[in-house]
Amino acid sequence: MIKIRKVNTRKELQAFIQFYYDLYRGNQFAVPYLYSDEMATLRRDKNPSFECCEAEYFLAYKDNEIVGRVAAIINRRANERWNCHQVRFGWFDFIDDPEVPKALLKAVEDWGVAKGMTEIAGPLGFIDTDREGLLIEGFDELSTMYVNYNYPYYQKHIEQLGFNKDNDYLEYKVKVPEKVPEKFSKVTQMVAKRYGLRVHKFTRDELIKQGLGHEVFRLLNATYKDLYGFSELSDSQVNRLVNDYIKIADLNLVTAIMDGDKMVGFGITFPSFSRALQKTRDGRFLPFGWWHLLKILKWHKTPIVDLLLIGVLPEYRPKGANALIFDDLIRQFQAYGFEWAITGPQMETNEGVLSQWQYLESYPCRRHRCYRKILKQKE
């Protein structure tokens, strides 16, 4: 018999986080998430998303052992933006037993209905920069710290519970070319001449003290506003993202596109931490995890680079601003000796974004799916 218990204490939250590491220990494709990041995201006193979100976490027990977990989340800002009453589920992991996901999702559904929600969707996080989607293709590809990895049986069990596809994301593996494609070079020259757009490489002072780091994420709000499930980032959420990403980024791997003094596009990339994280003790810095991560952050000891966030204002996409970003970043990747780039999740319906990979040797390496179901209301 499956028993569901709400997470109420710090010790229970630690067990909630630890379950993922235990479930995927030894899996050559799964990547342990940074333990400190998981704790900071799930704690109400650490995550600024709780300004617009509320959440509960549930653990499933069988014979007094933890066999599954799930987070139930309501993002009020997203619900207002998309005119819905939706409860999200995320951090969704379980053993291969259909009764476990059934009990976990029922806990989310019951909590959502009690809060007045009429539909359930996921896997989703608090905000768009959290991990989204259930992995349904690409199980034999090395994952990244930015996306969900799960066993193939997850899909079967969730679909048996009446959940239907709501949105699919694709991630591409892109070969770093020995030479920048002529298409990008020609467009870059044309854009600079015709529209006066230019590449800008940030200094740390500009990003941190002069506020351009915050401007990057305000631009993200504008470029991502129509994407599936997106909710606008608040100032406190932007502050956290600047601290998490901008302060430690290698600025050679960060590119901005400027129209005069106006930022109109950006690209943020990081060397892949996947193999380094696999060498840590469950995503922890101690005792020696810090050394493996430092080698990546400081000396780029990896053949892979992650295309973390890329955005261009809609009115500048037809002008070729994307080509300027790739023209610059490819040159940086070549200088560092990266062999492959892994894109972040891109909606399968976003033909404009997906079409840009045709100019490079690439293939879709993973597919993630978000599911949705209408909730039955209590009479």
N, C-alpha and C positions, 0 to 999 in steps of 0.2 A: 504493500500500500504506500502511495506517495503522499507525503505530508509537506505542506507549504508553510514556511515561516517567514515573517517579515523581518528584514534586517533592522535592528534597533540600536546596536552597540558598535563601537569601533572594532571590537574583536570579530563580530559578525561581518562587518564590512571588509575586514582583512581576509576573512574566509571567502567572501564573495569574489574578491579579486583573485585570490590564490587558486580558485577552482579552475580558471582557464589554464594556468601554467601546469597544473596537475593533469588536466585532460589532454593536453597536447605535448606533454613531455616526450622528447625523442622523435617527434614528427619533423622530418627534414625540410618541410616546406612552410610550416607555421613559424611565425616570428613572435617571441615574447614582447609584449608591450612594456614600456617603461613603467615600473611599479609606482614610482613617484607621480607620474602623469595620471595614472589611473586613480590613485588616491586623491589627487588634487581635483580631478574632474568630478568624482562622485561625492565629495564632501560638500555639504551645503555652505560651510563657512569658508570654502576656498574657491568655489566656482562661481564667477559672477553671473552665469547663466540662470542662477536661481532668482535673479531679479524678475525674470519673465517666465520661469519654469517652476513646476513642482514635480516631485518624483518620490517613488517608493521602490525599494529593492526587495526581491523575494528569492529565497533559496528553497530548493526541493530536496527532501531527504527520503531515503529508502534504507530501512534497517539501520537508522541513525547515522548514515553516511550521506554526505552531500553528493547529489547526482545531477544537479542542474541549477541554473541561475537566470534571472531576468530583471531588467530595470523597466519600470513603468514611468513614463514621462508625459507631462502635458506642457507644451510650449504655447502659452497664451498669445504671444506676439505672432507666432506662425499661424495659429488658428484664426486670429483676426485678419492677417494678411490674405489667407486663402479661404476665408469665410466658411470655416468648418468647425466641428467639435470633435477633435481627434485626440486619442491617447496613443502615444508611441510606445513601442517596445524596443529595447536595445540590450546590449551586454547579454545576449541570449545564447546560452551554451548548455548542452545536456548530453547525457549518455544515450546510446542507441536503444531507447525504450520509449515507444510511442506514448506511454502514460505520463512520462515526465514533461515533455513540451505541452501536452494537453493540460496538465495541472498548472504549469507555470503561466501559460497564456490565459487560462481562466482567471487566475489571480489578477492579471493585468486588466482583463475585460471587466471583471467585477468592480475593481477600483475605478476604472474609467467610467462605467455606468453610474456609479455612486457620485461621481463628479460631474455628471451631466453630459458625458461624451457619447457620441452616436456612431463612431467608427474607430477602428484600431488599425495602425499601420506600422511597418518596420521591416527589418531592423533600422532604426534611426537613433541618432543621439540627441543631445540637447539642442545643438546648433549644427549648421551645415559643415563646419570644419571638423566635427566629430565623425567617427566611422559610420558608414551607411551601407546597407544592403547585405543580403545573404549571398555568399559565394555559391554559384551554380555551375561555373565553368572555370577551368584553370587550376585544378587542385594540385597538379604536379608542377606548378610554377612557384618559385620562391616568392613568398608574400612580402609585404612591407609593413612598417609600423603604423601606417596611415589608413589601412583598410582591414576589414574583417577577414579572418580565415576560419573556415569551419569544415567539418567532415561532410562528405556527400549525402549522408543519411538525413541531414537537417531538412533538405528540400522536400523529400518524400513525406516526412512527418508533418511539416507545416502545411503542405498542400492537402493532406488528408484531413486537416482540421478546418477546411473551407476557406482558406486564404487564397486570394487570386493576385496575379501580377498587377502591380501598380506602376512600376518604373524599373527600367534596366539601365545599368551603368556598364561601360566598357573601359578597360584599361589597355593601353598599347605598350608593347616593348619595341623600342626604336633603336636601330643601329646608329651609333654616332659615325657620320661619314668622315672619310679621310679628307674630303674637300667640301666646303660649303656648297650646297646645290646652287646651280646657276640661277634657278628660279628665285631663290631668296636674295641672291646678290643683285640681280637686276631690279627686283621690286624695291629693295632697300635703297638703291641709288635713285630710282624714280620717285619714291616717297619723300626722300630728303630734298630732292630738287623741286618737286611739284607742290608739296604741302608743308615743307619746312620742319617735318618731324625729325627728331634726333634721339639717339640712345644716350641715356645718362647713367653713370655708375655712381652709386651713393658713397658717401663717407659715413663713418660711424656717427660723427657729430651731427650730420644732417638727419640721420634716422632717429637718433635718440634725443638730442637736445633741441634740434630745430623742428621736430615734429613730423618729418616726412614718413617715418615709420607708421604713424597714425594715419597719414594721408593715404598710404598704400591700402589700408583696410577700409577706409572710407570709400576708396575707389572700388574695392571688392564689393561693398554694399551696392554700388551702382551697377556693376557689371554682372553680379550674380542674382539680382533681385527677382528675376523671372524664372530661376531654376527651381526644380522640384523641391518643395518643402522648405524653401529658404526663409529665414527670418532675419531682419536687419540687425547687425551687430551694434550693441550699445558702446558707449565710451569705455566702460569698465571691462567689457568683453574684448574690445580692441586693445586695451592696456595689457590684458593677459596674453593675447596673441603676440604683441610686440615683445613682451618679456620671454615668451616661449620660443619664438622663431627669430625675430629680427636681431635681438641682442647677441645671438650666438652664430648668426649666418656668416658664411664666407661671402663677402660682398662682391667678389668676382663672379659669383654664381647668382647674383641678384641684379636684375636689369629693369630700368624704367624707360618708358617712352614719353618724351616731352613735346608739347606744342607750345613753344615759347616757354613761359614759366608754369604752364599747366601740365600736370601729370595725366596722361590719357591711357596708359597701359603699364603693366608690370609683369615680371616673371620672377618667381622665387623657387630656387632649386637647392637641394641638399645632396651631398654624397649619401649613398645608401647605408643605413645602419643595420640592415637585416642580418648579415652574417655576424656582425659584432654583437648584436642582441642575443643571437643564439648561443653565444659563448658566455653570456652572463648567467648569474644564478637567479632565474626567474625575473629577469628585467631589472635587477637591482644593481646599483653602482658598486656595492661592496660584496665580497672583498676585492675582486679584481675586475669587475665589470667596467669601472671607470677607465681602465687602461685600454680596453678594446674599443670603447666609444671614442676616447681621445684620439686614437690612431686614425679613426675615420674623420673626425671633426677637424683635426689639425693637419694631418698628412694625407688624407684622402686615400687610404689604403683599401680601395675597393674599385672594381671595374664598372660599377653601376652608379648612376646618378638618378635621383627621384625628382620629377617635375612636379613640385608640390602645389603651387598655386600660380595660375596664369590668368590674367584678365585684361581686356581691352574695352574701352567704352564703345557702345554699339555704333555710334556715328563714325568711329575711326576704324572699324573693322574693314569696311569696303575700301578704305584708303591704303590697306596693306600694313597697318601697324604691327600685326602679328609677325610678319616677315622680319621686321627689325629686331624683335625679341629673339627669334630663332637664329637669325644671322649672328647676333652677338653671342648668345649662349652656346651655340655649336663651337664657336672659336674658343670659348672658355673650356668647354668639355674636352676639346682636342688638346689644349695646353696641359690639362690635368691627366690626360691619358684614360679618360672614361671610355668604355667600349659600348655600353648600352645605356639608354635612358628609359625610365618607366614613367608613364603618365599617371596622373591622378584619375579618379573616376570621371567619366564623361557620359552624359546622357546619350543613349543610343539614337534618340531623335534629333540630336544636335548635329545636323549634317555639316554645318559650316565649320565646326571644330574638328569633327572626324575627318573631313576631306583634306585637312592640311597635312595629314600623315602620308598621303599618296606620293609626296615628293621625296620621301625618305624610305629606306628599307625598314619595314615595320610589320607587325602583326598583332591582332588582339590577343592578349595573353590571359585576360580574366574577364569574367562577367559577374556582376553582382545584381541582385534583384530585391526591390522593396515590394512587400505584399500589403494588401489591404482587405479588410472585411467589415461589413456593417454589423454593428452590435445590436443584440436583442435587448430591448428595454424591459425593465421590470414592470409588471402590471400593478 
